[in-house]
Amino acid sequence: MLNDLVIDYKKFKKIAQVIKEHKMKEISFEFLVGSCFPNVLENIKEEMRIQYTKGYTDGLKSKEEE
């Protein structure tokens, strides 16, 4: 699992080259994590969906209890 959070220099260099070619002055968290760790980004997105849904259902439940 820890190896999922490591990228080799060759891949990092390719990402840096894309940043350079597009003259990007800022890099978003989503771009960086998605480029380096696509599985991590998908896990984050899935957890956000789960938490959003949980918040919605908790809100409905709370309203019903009132």
C-alpha positions as CSV (number, residue, x, y, z in Angstrom):
1,M,0.0,0.0,0.0
2,L,2.8,2.4,0.8
3,N,4.2,1.9,-2.7
4,D,0.9,3.4,-4.0
5,L,2.1,6.7,-2.6
6,V,5.4,6.7,-4.4
7,I,6.1,7.7,-8.0
8,D,9.3,7.2,-9.8
9,Y,11.3,10.2,-11.0
10,K,10.6,9.5,-14.6
11,K,6.9,10.0,-14.1
12,F,7.4,13.1,-12.0
13,K,9.6,14.5,-14.7
14,K,6.9,14.0,-17.3
15,I,4.4,15.8,-15.1
16,A,6.8,18.7,-14.6
17,Q,7.3,18.8,-18.4
18,V,3.6,19.2,-18.9
19,I,3.5,22.0,-16.3
20,K,6.4,23.7,-18.1
21,E,4.9,23.3,-21.6
22,H,1.6,24.8,-20.5
23,K,3.4,27.6,-18.6
24,M,1.2,26.8,-15.6
25,K,1.8,29.3,-12.8
26,E,-0.4,27.4,-10.3
27,I,-1.1,23.8,-9.9
28,S,-4.3,22.5,-8.3
29,F,-4.4,19.8,-5.6
30,E,-6.6,17.7,-7.9
31,F,-4.1,18.0,-10.8
32,L,-1.1,17.1,-8.7
33,V,-2.7,14.2,-6.8
34,G,-4.6,13.0,-9.9
35,S,-1.4,13.0,-11.9
36,C,0.8,11.3,-9.3
37,F,-1.7,9.2,-7.4
38,P,-4.9,8.6,-9.5
39,N,-6.2,5.9,-7.1
40,V,-5.9,8.3,-4.1
41,L,-7.8,11.0,-6.0
42,E,-10.6,8.5,-6.8
43,N,-10.7,7.4,-3.1
44,I,-11.0,11.0,-2.0
45,K,-13.8,11.7,-4.5
46,E,-15.7,8.5,-3.4
47,E,-15.4,9.5,0.2
48,M,-16.7,13.0,-0.5
49,R,-19.7,11.4,-2.3
50,I,-20.3,9.1,0.7
51,Q,-20.1,12.0,3.2
52,Y,-22.3,14.2,1.1
53,T,-25.0,11.5,1.0
54,K,-24.6,10.8,4.7
55,G,-25.0,14.5,5.5
56,Y,-28.2,14.6,3.3
57,T,-29.7,11.5,4.9
58,D,-28.8,12.8,8.4
59,G,-30.5,16.1,7.6
60,L,-33.7,14.3,6.5
61,K,-33.6,12.1,9.6
62,S,-33.1,15.2,11.8
63,K,-36.0,17.0,10.1
64,E,-38.2,13.9,10.7
65,E,-37.4,13.9,14.4
66,E,-38.4,17.5,14.8
